[in-house]
Amino acid sequence: MGTLEYMIMLGVLLCVFGYFLYLIYYALDLFFLNPFLRIPSLTEKEEEVINFHLPFYRGLSDKMQKKFKRRVVRFRHRKTIVFHEDVEGREEIILLLSATAVMLTLGMYDFLILSVKKIIIYPKEYHSAFTRLNHYGEYNRDQKTLIFAANHLRKGFRIPNDNINLAVHEFAHALSFNLESKFGLRTWFFRNGMRRLKSFFESDAFWSRMDETGYFREYGKTNMHEFFAVIIENFVETPATFREKFPELYKTLKKMLNMDYYHMPKIEP
């Protein structure tokens, strides 16, 4: 074997070994077993912020609240969050974004959402470098980046039952792509649910029912991706109304996320 072939083989082996070590590190981190990582717990003040802005958290058992808090600090630690210009209340925004991600994945093993590596926050509506258009929120799949306008982000948390939450909406986009290339039983449930959602999206009877009730935002008609993000907002914010008006659709989302928000505190209009 020549020197070049030897170096190539050595490089390949090192890459495989490095990837194997990364998988071990990720698994340990995922299940809170990583001895090399010590992350401070949430403070009482931070828990109060979550409790105030996310009614979902109030309805969790003590055991689930502990799980929720552990995941929030892990998610916050693992993501790169960048603020552009002068954005007030940065720590609170980071906390609420992390809590939103955990809320959507609490029924799953994988809560870190690897389809999101970076989160960018602007103070208000911004001009996107990706789409060349003005936005107040977007998810870029290729860059694995979430972008938000802080003022619209706060508005979503200010009214917890109007079915409009920018953080939930954009994280729903990221979540759908996160499970696209994974394997496992939970992933199978999610993909199967997506196929079921497509049948709703392509059903004239469903859209007639939607128009009749006016329950979902019109923006959900844009495409399948926006449909999923919009109905997730409703699923989280007004679960009782959702289950009453669209029981089969609600059942599908319940299986996909392995979570039933119906039993959370009732704050619906």
C-alpha positions in Angstrom: 0.0 0.0 0.0 1.4 3.4 -1.0 1.8 6.4 1.3 -1.2 8.2 -0.3 -3.6 5.2 0.0 -2.4 4.8 3.6 -3.1 8.4 4.5 -6.6 8.3 2.8 -7.5 5.2 4.7 -6.3 6.7 8.0 -8.3 9.8 7.3 -11.4 7.8 6.7 -10.9 5.8 9.9 -10.4 9.0 11.9 -13.6 10.5 10.5 -15.6 7.3 11.3 -14.1 7.2 14.8 -14.8 10.9 15.3 -18.4 10.5 14.2 -18.8 7.5 16.5 -17.6 9.6 19.5 -20.0 12.4 18.5 -22.9 10.0 18.5 -22.0 8.8 22.0 -21.6 12.4 23.2 -25.0 13.3 21.7 -26.7 10.3 23.2 -25.3 11.0 26.6 -26.4 14.7 26.3 -29.8 13.7 25.1 -30.5 11.5 28.2 -28.7 13.8 30.6 -25.9 11.4 31.3 -23.0 13.4 30.0 -20.4 13.6 32.7 -18.5 16.3 30.9 -21.4 18.8 30.8 -22.7 20.7 33.8 -25.4 23.2 32.9 -27.0 25.4 35.6 -30.7 24.7 36.3 -33.4 27.2 35.7 -33.7 30.0 38.3 -37.0 30.6 40.1 -37.4 33.8 38.1 -37.0 31.9 34.8 -39.5 29.3 35.9 -42.0 32.1 36.7 -41.5 33.6 33.2 -42.3 30.2 31.6 -45.2 29.7 34.0 -46.7 33.1 33.1 -46.3 32.9 29.3 -46.9 29.1 28.7 -50.1 27.9 30.2 -49.1 24.4 29.0 -46.4 24.3 31.6 -48.9 24.9 34.5 -50.8 21.7 33.6 -47.8 19.4 33.8 -47.2 17.0 36.7 -44.2 17.7 39.0 -42.4 14.9 37.2 -43.0 16.3 33.8 -42.2 19.9 34.9 -38.8 18.6 36.0 -38.3 16.9 32.6 -39.4 20.1 30.9 -36.9 22.3 32.9 -34.0 19.9 32.2 -34.7 20.0 28.5 -35.0 23.7 28.4 -31.5 24.4 29.8 -30.1 21.7 27.5 -31.7 23.2 24.4 -30.7 26.7 25.3 -27.1 25.6 25.9 -26.8 23.8 22.5 -28.1 26.5 20.2 -26.3 29.5 18.8 -28.6 32.5 19.2 -27.6 35.8 17.6 -29.2 39.2 18.1 -29.0 41.9 15.4 -29.4 45.6 16.3 -30.9 46.6 19.6 -33.2 43.9 20.9 -34.6 44.3 24.5 -35.2 41.4 26.9 -32.8 39.1 25.2 -32.5 36.5 28.0 -36.3 36.2 28.2 -36.6 35.7 24.4 -33.9 32.9 24.6 -35.8 31.3 27.4 -39.2 31.4 25.8 -37.8 30.1 22.5 -36.1 27.2 24.2 -39.3 26.5 26.2 -41.4 26.5 23.0 -39.1 24.0 21.3 -39.3 21.7 24.4 -43.1 22.1 24.6 -43.4 20.8 21.0 -41.0 17.9 21.6 -41.8 16.9 25.2 -43.5 13.7 24.0 -40.4 12.7 22.0 -36.9 11.3 22.9 -35.1 13.7 20.6 -35.8 17.2 21.8 -32.7 19.1 20.5 -34.1 19.5 17.0 -30.9 19.1 15.0 -32.6 20.8 12.0 -32.0 24.0 14.0 -28.4 25.1 14.6 -28.7 28.8 14.7 -31.4 31.3 15.7 -31.3 34.9 14.7 -33.4 37.7 16.3 -34.1 41.1 14.8 -36.0 43.8 16.7 -38.8 44.1 14.1 -39.6 43.1 10.5 -36.4 42.5 8.6 -35.2 42.0 5.0 -34.2 38.4 4.6 -30.8 37.6 3.1 -32.3 34.2 2.0 -35.5 35.2 0.3 -34.8 38.8 -0.5 -38.1 39.7 1.0 -39.3 41.3 4.2 -40.3 38.9 6.9 -41.1 38.7 10.6 -40.2 35.0 10.9 -38.8 32.2 8.7 -37.0 28.9 8.7 -34.2 28.2 6.3 -33.8 24.5 5.9 -30.4 24.6 4.1 -28.8 26.8 6.7 -30.7 25.1 9.6 -31.5 28.6 10.8 -34.6 30.1 12.4 -35.1 33.9 12.2 -37.6 36.0 14.2 -38.7 39.6 14.6 -38.7 40.2 18.3 -41.8 42.4 18.4 -43.9 39.7 16.6 -42.4 37.0 18.7 -43.5 38.7 21.9 -47.0 39.3 20.5 -47.4 35.5 20.1 -46.7 35.0 23.8 -48.8 37.9 24.9 -52.1 36.3 23.9 -51.9 32.6 24.6 -55.2 31.6 23.0 -55.5 33.5 19.7 -53.9 30.7 17.6 -51.1 32.9 16.4 -47.7 32.2 17.9 -44.7 32.9 15.7 -42.3 30.8 17.8 -44.6 27.8 17.6 -45.2 28.3 13.8 -41.5 28.5 12.8 -40.4 25.7 15.2 -43.2 23.5 13.6 -41.5 24.0 10.2 -38.1 23.0 11.7 -39.6 20.0 13.4 -41.1 18.6 10.3 -37.7 18.7 8.5 -35.9 17.4 11.6 -37.8 14.1 11.5 -37.5 13.7 7.7 -34.3 11.8 7.6 -34.5 9.9 11.0 -35.6 6.4 11.7 -37.5 4.8 14.6 -41.0 4.2 15.8 -41.7 7.8 16.8 -40.5 9.0 13.4 -42.8 6.4 11.7 -45.8 7.8 13.6 -44.8 11.4 12.5 -44.3 10.5 8.9 -47.5 8.5 8.8 -49.3 11.5 10.4 -47.9 13.7 7.6 -49.4 11.5 5.0 -52.7 11.7 6.9 -52.4 15.5 7.0 -51.9 15.6 3.3 -55.2 13.7 2.8 -56.9 16.5 4.8 -55.1 19.2 2.9 -56.3 17.7 -0.4 -59.8 17.2 0.7 -62.5 19.6 -0.6 -64.8 18.5 2.2 -62.2 19.5 4.8 -61.7 23.0 3.3 -65.5 23.5 3.2 -65.6 22.6 6.9 -62.7 24.9 7.6 -64.3 27.8 5.8 -67.6 27.1 7.6 -66.0 27.2 11.0 -63.3 29.9 10.3 -61.2 28.2 12.9 -57.9 28.0 11.1 -56.1 30.9 9.5 -56.4 31.3 5.7 -52.6 31.2 5.6 -52.8 27.4 6.1 -54.1 27.1 2.6 -50.7 28.2 1.2 -49.1 24.8 1.0 -48.6 21.6 3.1 -45.7 23.1 5.1 -47.8 26.2 6.1 -50.8 24.0 6.8 -48.9 22.0 9.3 -47.4 25.0 11.0 -50.8 26.7 11.3 -52.7 23.8 12.7 -49.9 23.2 15.2 -50.5 26.7 16.5 -54.2 25.8 17.0 -53.3 22.4 18.5 -51.2 24.1 21.2 -53.2 27.2 22.0 -56.9 26.1 21.8 -56.8 22.3 22.1 -60.4 21.9 23.4 -61.9 23.8 20.5 -59.7 22.0 18.1 -60.7 18.6 19.4 -64.4 19.5 19.3 -64.4 21.0 15.7 -61.9 18.6 14.1 -61.5 15.5 16.2 -59.8 13.3 13.5 -57.3 16.0 12.7 -56.6 16.5 16.4 -56.1 12.8 16.9 -53.6 12.7 14.1 -51.5 15.5 15.6 -51.7 13.9 19.0 -50.1 10.8 17.6 -47.5 12.7 15.7 -46.3 14.7 18.7 -47.1 12.0 21.3 -48.7 14.8 23.3 -52.3 15.8 24.2 -52.6 19.4 25.1 -56.4 19.0 25.7 -55.7 18.3 29.4 -53.7 21.5 29.9 -55.3 24.5 31.7 -58.3 25.8 29.9 -57.8 29.4 28.8 -59.8 29.3 25.6 -62.3 32.1 24.8 
